[in-house]
Every structure is written in structure tokens, then in C-alpha cells.
Amino acid sequence: MSAGDSRAADNAPAKGQDSLFAPHSQKGLYELPLSERMRTMMRLESVFHAIHLGLERGGTWDARNVLVNMIELCDQLGRMDIRGELIKELERHVNLLQHLRHNSQVNQEALERTMARLQPLLILLKSNAFQPGARLRQSELLMQFKQRLALPGATCNFDIPGLHFWLHREPAQRDRQLHDWMRDLRVIEDAVQLVLELVRVSAQPRQITVENGFYQQQIEPGSQCQMVRVRLRENADYYPEISGGRHRFAIRFFRHIDPDSRPQVVQEHLTFELHCCAM
């Protein structure tokens, strides 16, 4: 699933829903992952989103930015066992969803569709033949670009004339190459999007009213809370800063009228929607 598909699914109307649980709009939404695994997934999601924006716009500088983000992705894959983390998380979701079979409150057709998406991804991720980022690492041009990125301002056209030549090729030819380099990263993207989709829709939203712009909550022992989401009203002139860990989280609201000055703590009562995602 692409970032655009994920957004579309998240904004779909509740009537005739396709997801396991009721979907939610993204507008005015702030999130905090509560585990290192979720932080990794959300950072990957952000990089994939930037890649898709660049591919959609299709300009010369957009193509360059796509390459930078692809290289960042490969660095993340090389530094961490993201593949192993995704396998663990997808297997955990398979076990949880199997327990939801015959639950009358769950859309069983959507559950079966979700299981049908999970299983092929697990097979691909576990395959010894699957080496995400291999296409990028085999490119001499991209590895040369990566080395120069480590030096500030060292990727001018006179530093890497081969890159300058490639960036100014026919857009259709350049785009085909970009999509080819992305080919073995699509499985990682699909797995990340599916994991985050399932976590995000697992919450039962609650309306919370607080005094002096501060809220704190203990996390119940044994809870699998992986992400906190805060949704504000559309015209809110404040924003939340969320902090927390495995045992508790806190939300403090601020106004930032002038970007050159310090934000101000909200002092009045306010209401927001809270999601504790515990898939």
C-alpha cells in the first residue's frame, strides 16, 4: 500500500467501511510512538512519504530529493534490523487477528482481507532471496552520490557530473529508473504501512477536557499501548507536546503566535480527542 492509499483509507467514510475498525480523519492530528519499534516505523513512513511526493512532482530537484531519501532509507536498513522488527510485528498482528475471528464487533470480511495482506508480506520478508536496498547499493552513481552527501555542499554539478547528466535526462526515462531502484523497497513500505494502519485504527477515541492545558495518564500494566494520538478541533490555535514511555504519558498544550519567540503554555480549559492505540 502506498502513502496515498493509506491516507485515502484513513479518510474513508465509516458507512460501508473496509477497515477492521472505524477509520479516522488525519486533520489536526498529533502522534507519539511509545516504543522504539513504532518510532522506527513512523520514521520510515515519513521517508517513504517524501519519496512519493518527489515521484509525483517529477521535477529535476524532486528527483534529486528522491535519491537523497532513498539513500537515507538504505542507511536505516543497514544500521538496524528493520526487516526482523517488521517480521516480529507482523507475526504479532497475525496472532492477535486470529483471536478476533468470530468476534461480532469486528468486520470479518475486512479481517480476512487484512490477513490476506499480512501473509504474503511475511513470506517475502522471510525469504533469503529478499535483500531490500540491493538495487540501490549496486548503483555506482548512487554510491558516489552517497559519499559526497557526507560533505556539506559537495554535491554540485562539478562534484558529480554523472549525477548532473542523469538528473537532466528525459523525465520519463528518469522516473522509470527511480521506480526500478524502489522496487525491492516496496515490500518494506507495504509492511510499514500495514503495521501502522492496524495500530492507528485500534483505538477507541475519547473526549478529554483538561484544565490549564495539561493532561497526564497512567498506562495500565500489561497494556500493549504503542501510540498516543491527539486530535484537535479544526480551528484550534494551539498544539500539543506529547511525552511518555511504557508506563505513562503527558500532554501539554502550547500557543506559538510568533515563531521567533518562545511558545506559551495554554492556561484555559480545553477539549481534545485522545486515542490510545493498543493493537
C-alpha positions as CSV (number, residue, x, y, z in Angstrom):
1,M,0.0,0.0,0.0
2,S,1.3,3.5,-0.9
3,A,1.3,6.5,1.4
4,G,-1.5,7.9,-0.7
5,D,-3.6,4.7,-0.4
6,S,-3.1,4.8,3.4
7,R,-4.3,8.4,3.6
8,A,-7.3,7.6,1.4
9,A,-8.2,4.6,3.6
10,D,-7.9,6.7,6.7
11,N,-10.2,9.3,5.4
12,A,-12.9,6.9,4.1
13,P,-16.4,7.4,5.5
14,A,-17.5,5.0,8.2
15,K,-20.5,3.8,6.2
16,G,-19.6,0.6,4.4
17,Q,-16.2,0.6,6.0
18,D,-13.4,-1.5,4.6
19,S,-11.2,-1.5,7.6
20,L,-11.4,-3.6,10.7
21,F,-12.5,-0.7,12.9
22,A,-14.0,2.7,12.2
23,P,-11.5,4.9,10.3
24,H,-10.4,8.4,11.5
25,S,-9.5,11.6,9.7
26,Q,-5.9,12.8,9.9
27,K,-6.7,16.5,10.2
28,G,-5.3,18.3,13.3
29,L,-3.8,15.0,14.5
30,Y,-0.6,14.7,16.5
31,E,1.1,11.4,17.4
32,L,3.7,10.0,19.7
33,P,5.1,6.4,19.4
34,L,5.6,4.8,22.7
35,S,8.1,2.1,21.7
36,E,11.3,2.1,19.7
37,R,9.8,-0.2,17.1
38,M,6.9,2.3,16.5
39,R,9.4,5.2,16.3
40,T,11.3,3.3,13.6
41,M,8.1,2.5,11.7
42,M,7.0,6.1,11.7
43,R,10.4,7.5,10.6
44,L,10.4,5.0,7.7
45,E,6.8,6.1,6.9
46,S,8.0,9.7,6.8
47,V,10.8,8.9,4.4
48,F,8.6,6.9,2.1
49,H,6.1,9.8,2.1
50,A,8.8,12.2,1.0
51,I,9.8,9.8,-1.8
52,H,6.3,9.6,-3.1
53,L,5.9,13.4,-3.1
54,G,9.1,13.7,-5.2
55,L,8.0,11.0,-7.6
56,E,4.6,12.7,-8.0
57,R,6.1,16.1,-8.8
58,G,8.7,14.7,-11.1
59,G,11.0,17.7,-11.4
60,T,14.8,17.6,-11.6
61,W,15.2,18.8,-8.0
62,D,12.4,16.4,-6.9
63,A,14.3,13.5,-8.5
64,R,17.5,14.6,-6.6
65,N,15.5,14.7,-3.3
66,V,14.1,11.3,-4.0
67,L,17.6,9.9,-4.3
68,V,18.6,11.5,-1.0
69,N,15.6,9.9,0.7
70,M,16.3,6.5,-0.9
71,I,19.9,6.7,0.3
72,E,18.6,7.6,3.8
73,L,16.3,4.5,3.7
74,C,19.2,2.3,2.8
75,D,21.2,3.7,5.7
76,Q,18.4,2.9,8.1
77,L,18.1,-0.6,6.7
78,G,21.8,-1.1,7.1
79,R,22.0,0.3,10.7
80,M,19.0,-1.6,12.1
81,D,17.4,-5.0,11.7
82,I,14.2,-3.4,10.3
83,R,13.4,-6.5,8.4
84,G,13.5,-8.5,11.6
85,E,11.4,-6.0,13.5
86,L,8.8,-6.0,10.8
87,I,8.6,-9.8,10.8
88,K,8.1,-9.8,14.6
89,E,5.4,-7.1,14.4
90,L,3.5,-8.7,11.5
91,E,3.6,-12.1,13.3
92,R,2.2,-10.4,16.4
93,H,-0.6,-8.9,14.4
94,V,-1.4,-12.2,12.8
95,N,-1.8,-13.8,16.2
96,L,-4.0,-11.0,17.5
97,L,-6.2,-11.0,14.5
98,Q,-6.7,-14.8,14.7
99,H,-8.2,-14.3,18.1
100,L,-10.7,-11.8,16.6
101,R,-12.3,-14.3,14.3
102,H,-15.9,-14.9,15.3
103,N,-16.0,-11.6,17.3
104,S,-19.3,-10.0,16.4
105,Q,-17.9,-6.5,16.8
106,V,-15.2,-7.0,14.1
107,N,-15.8,-6.8,10.4
108,Q,-15.0,-10.4,9.5
109,E,-14.6,-9.7,5.8
110,A,-12.1,-6.9,6.5
111,L,-10.3,-9.2,8.9
112,E,-9.9,-11.8,6.2
113,R,-8.7,-9.2,3.7
114,T,-6.1,-8.0,6.3
115,M,-4.9,-11.5,7.0
116,A,-4.6,-12.0,3.2
117,R,-2.3,-8.9,3.1
118,L,-0.2,-10.0,6.1
119,Q,0.7,-13.5,5.0
120,P,2.3,-12.6,1.6
121,L,4.3,-9.8,3.2
122,L,5.6,-12.2,5.9
123,I,6.6,-14.8,3.2
124,L,8.5,-12.1,1.3
125,L,10.3,-10.7,4.3
126,K,11.4,-14.1,5.5
127,S,12.7,-15.1,2.1
128,N,16.5,-15.4,1.9
129,A,16.3,-14.0,-1.7
130,F,14.8,-10.7,-0.4
131,Q,17.5,-8.1,0.1
132,P,15.9,-4.7,0.5
133,G,18.0,-1.8,-0.9
134,A,20.2,-4.2,-3.0
135,R,19.3,-2.3,-6.3
136,L,20.5,1.0,-4.8
137,R,23.7,-0.5,-3.4
138,Q,24.6,-1.9,-6.8
139,S,24.5,1.5,-8.5
140,E,27.9,3.1,-8.8
141,L,26.3,6.5,-9.4
142,L,24.2,6.4,-6.2
143,M,27.1,5.2,-4.1
144,Q,29.2,8.1,-5.4
145,F,26.4,10.4,-4.5
146,K,26.1,8.9,-1.0
147,Q,29.8,9.5,-0.3
148,R,29.6,13.2,-1.4
149,L,26.4,13.7,0.7
150,A,28.6,13.3,3.8
151,L,30.4,16.6,2.9
152,P,28.5,19.8,3.2
153,G,27.7,21.4,-0.1
154,A,29.7,18.8,-2.0
155,T,27.1,17.6,-4.5
156,C,27.3,20.4,-7.0
157,N,27.3,19.6,-10.7
158,F,31.1,19.9,-10.9
159,D,31.4,17.5,-8.0
160,I,29.3,14.7,-9.6
161,P,28.9,15.5,-13.3
162,G,27.5,12.0,-13.9
163,L,24.6,12.8,-11.5
164,H,24.1,16.2,-13.2
165,F,23.8,14.3,-16.5
166,W,21.4,11.7,-15.1
167,L,19.1,14.3,-13.5
168,H,18.7,16.1,-16.8
169,R,17.7,13.1,-18.8
170,E,14.1,12.8,-20.2
171,P,11.7,12.8,-17.2
172,A,10.0,9.6,-18.2
173,Q,13.4,7.8,-18.5
174,R,14.5,9.2,-15.1
175,D,11.2,8.2,-13.5
176,R,11.5,4.6,-14.8
177,Q,14.9,4.3,-13.2
178,L,13.7,5.7,-9.9
179,H,10.8,3.3,-9.7
180,D,13.2,0.4,-10.6
181,W,15.5,1.4,-7.7
182,M,12.5,1.5,-5.4
183,R,11.3,-2.0,-6.5
184,D,12.8,-4.0,-3.7
185,L,11.9,-1.4,-1.1
186,R,8.2,-1.6,-1.8
187,V,7.8,-4.7,0.4
188,I,9.3,-2.7,3.4
189,E,7.0,0.2,2.6
190,D,3.9,-2.1,2.4
191,A,4.8,-3.8,5.7
192,V,5.4,-0.5,7.4
193,Q,2.1,1.0,6.2
194,L,0.1,-2.1,7.2
195,V,1.6,-2.2,10.7
196,L,0.9,1.5,11.3
197,E,-2.6,1.2,9.8
198,L,-3.6,-1.6,12.1
199,V,-2.1,0.2,15.2
200,R,-3.8,3.5,14.4
201,V,-7.3,2.1,13.8
202,S,-7.2,0.0,17.0
203,A,-8.0,2.9,19.4
204,Q,-11.4,3.8,20.8
205,P,-11.3,7.7,20.8
206,R,-12.3,9.5,24.0
207,Q,-13.2,13.2,24.5
208,I,-10.9,14.7,27.2
209,T,-11.4,18.1,28.9
210,V,-8.4,19.5,30.8
211,E,-7.5,22.5,33.0
212,N,-4.5,24.7,32.4
213,G,-3.6,22.9,29.2
214,F,-2.1,19.8,30.8
215,Y,-3.1,16.1,30.8
216,Q,-1.4,13.0,32.2
217,Q,-2.4,9.3,32.1
218,Q,-1.0,6.1,33.5
219,I,-0.8,3.2,31.1
220,E,-2.3,0.1,32.6
221,P,0.1,-2.8,33.4
222,G,0.1,-5.3,30.6
223,S,-1.4,-2.8,28.1
224,Q,0.1,-3.0,24.6
225,C,-0.3,0.8,24.0
226,Q,2.0,1.6,21.2
227,M,1.0,5.0,20.1
228,V,-0.8,8.1,21.5
229,R,-2.8,10.3,19.1
230,V,-4.3,13.6,19.9
231,R,-6.9,15.3,17.6
232,L,-7.8,18.9,18.0
233,R,-10.7,20.9,16.6
234,E,-10.1,22.2,13.1
235,N,-9.6,25.9,14.1
236,A,-7.5,25.3,17.2
237,D,-4.9,28.0,17.8
238,Y,-2.7,25.7,20.0
239,Y,-0.9,22.4,19.6
240,P,0.1,19.5,21.9
241,E,3.6,18.4,23.0
242,I,3.3,14.7,23.9
243,S,5.9,12.9,26.0
244,G,5.9,9.5,27.6
245,G,7.0,5.9,27.7
246,R,5.8,2.4,28.7
247,H,4.2,3.5,32.0
248,R,2.6,6.9,31.4
249,F,2.3,9.8,29.0
250,A,1.7,13.5,29.4
251,I,0.3,16.2,27.1
252,R,0.9,19.9,27.4
253,F,-0.7,22.4,25.1
254,F,1.1,25.5,23.7
255,R,0.4,28.5,21.6
256,H,3.1,29.7,19.2
257,I,2.0,33.0,17.9
258,D,5.4,34.3,16.9
259,P,7.9,31.7,15.6
260,D,10.8,33.9,16.8
261,S,9.7,33.8,20.4
262,R,9.1,31.0,22.9
263,P,5.7,29.2,22.8
264,Q,3.3,30.0,25.6
265,V,1.6,27.4,27.8
266,V,-2.2,27.3,27.3
267,Q,-3.8,28.3,30.6
268,E,-7.6,27.8,29.9
269,H,-9.8,24.7,29.8
270,L,-9.8,22.8,26.5
271,T,-11.2,19.7,25.0
272,F,-9.4,17.2,22.7
273,E,-9.8,13.7,21.3
274,L,-7.5,11.1,22.7
275,H,-6.5,7.8,21.0
276,C,-4.5,5.2,22.9
277,C,-3.6,2.7,20.2
278,A,-3.1,-0.7,21.7
279,M,-3.2,-3.3,18.9
